[in-house]
Amino acid sequence: ARVSDFCNDPNYTYFTWAASCSLFEIDVLTGEITVLRTDMVYDAGQALNPLCDLGQIEGSFIMGMGMVTYEEVLEDQIGELSTWGTFQYKPPCSKSIPIEFNVSFLDREHENTGVLSSKATGEPAVDSGPSVFLALKAAIAAAREELNDTECFDMDSPATVERIQLHCNVRKRQLTF
């Protein structure tokens, strides 16, 4: 089925649709990432306040990105939360935001759904955050390929700095001066 098939079905007209793509660099020695650019197209219907909607979409995307990259929740041996503060728990920060962040609204005809044909913009964009995780895994695979390592690998979410560095498979003997 195509998205356009759902857009004309009255049961799906209030659903929000989005697509995103992210470009970033990874430091294979440290596991640090820099999100260079994110492009997103979002169906907000007829936005009542486009600037407010834009802020909601961007913030929601960063929340989703944080869920799959920085925010690791750990418990100790007895099941109590051990990542309870910012020394252990790493939410996204100002350096986590893409350097170039492009959000455009899907140009849609007037619909008779929602309040004045608007749609939700708060939480739905969280679902676009995993595009960063999938792109990270592809970047790690490319880094491994440069080292002639083409073996498939599993990587758990979140893709923390430690996991990224570990999965890049850079060994001391491969470093040259």
N, C-alpha and C positions, 0 to 999 in steps of 0.2 A: 504494500500500500504506500501511496505517496502522501506527503503532508497535505497537499492540496485536497486530497480526498477527504481528510478529516476536517479541514477548514470549512467545508460546505455542509457538513453533517451537524444538525442542530444540537446533538448531544455533546459535541466537542468544541463548540464555538467559544466557550469561555476559557478553554485550556490556554496556557501560555506556552509559547514556543521560543526556543533560543538555540543558537549555535555559536560556538566559540572556538578559537584557535589561539594557541600561545607559542611564542618563540622565546627561548632563553638560552643562557650559557650555564654550563656546569664546570666547576673546577674539579677535575678528576683526582687531584691530590687531597683536597680538603672536603669535597662533597658539597660545598657552598653553591647556591644557585643565584642567578640574576635573571629575573624575568624582564626581557627586553621589550616585549610587545604582546599585547592581547587584543584580539579583534573579536567583537561579539555583535551579533544581530539578535534583537529581542522583540518579541511581539507583545507590546503593551496596549494593544487596541488603540483607542483614541486617548492619548495621555492627557489627563486633566492638568497636570503640572509637570512638564517634561524635565525640568531641572531637578525636581524632587525625585521623580522616577529614576533619573540617571544616577543620582546619589544612592538610591536604594539598590539599584542593579549592581553598581560597582562594589558597594559594601557587601552585598550578598555573595558576589563572585569571590571576593577576598576571603570571606568566611569559608566558602567551599574549598578554596585553594589551601587555606590553613588546615582544614580538616585532613587533607590528603598529603600535606607536606610537613608542617611544623608541629602540629598538635598531637603529641603522643600521650595517651592516658595510660599510666602504669599503676598497678596495685602491688602491695607488698605480700609477704607470705600468708598473712591472715586475711587478705582481701580488702585492706584499707587503702585508700587512695594515697599514693606516694608522690604524685605530681600535683601537689596542691598549691604551689606558688610559682611565680615567674622565674625562680631559680631553677626549677625542674620542668615546668610546663611552659612551652614556647608558643604563644599565639603569634599570628602575623604582626609585623610592625611596619613602620613607614618605609623601610628598605625592601619590604616584601611586595609592595605595590608595583605593578608593571611600569617601566619607564615610560612607555607609550601605551596608553589604554584607550582604545577606540570602541565606543558603544554606539551603535546606530539602531534606530527603531524601525521595525518592519513596517513598510508603508502598506496599510490595509484600508479597504473600503469601510465605510460606516457600518457598524453591526448593532443590532438591537439587543445586546447582552450587556450585563454589568451596569454599573452606574454611569450613565452618559457614554456608554460604549467603551469604558476604560477596563483595564484588566489589572490583576495584582502584579506588583513589582518588588515586594519585600523579599520573600524567601525563595521564590522559584529559581532565581539565578544561582543559588547554592549548587544546584545540579550541574552547572557548567564548570565548577571548580575541578572536577576530575579530569578535564581536558589537560590540565597541567600535569597530573600524575601520569597519564598515558604518554604525553610528550616527553616527560622525564625518562620514562622507561625506554622510549625509542632513542633518546639521546645517549643513555647509558649503553644501549646495545651498539650504537655507532661508535662510542668510545672504545668499547670492548673489541669491536671489529678492527679498529686501527691497531690493536695489539694481537691480531689474528686469533681472537677468541670469539667464535661464532656460536658457542653453545647457548641454548635457551636457558633462561633463568626466571625464577619466580621472585617477585619482590612484594613484600607486604606494605600495606598502607598504614601509617603515613610514611612517605618517602623522606625520612629525616636525613640530616647531613651525614650521620654515621652510616645509614643504609646506602645512601648514594655513593659515598666513598668506598664502602665495602664492595658494592656491586660493580664498580668501575674496574675492579681487578688489577689496579696498578700495583706492581711489586717493586721492591727496592732495586732489584737487579735491572729493571727496565729504565731506571733513571740514569741519564748520562750527563756529564758535565763538559 
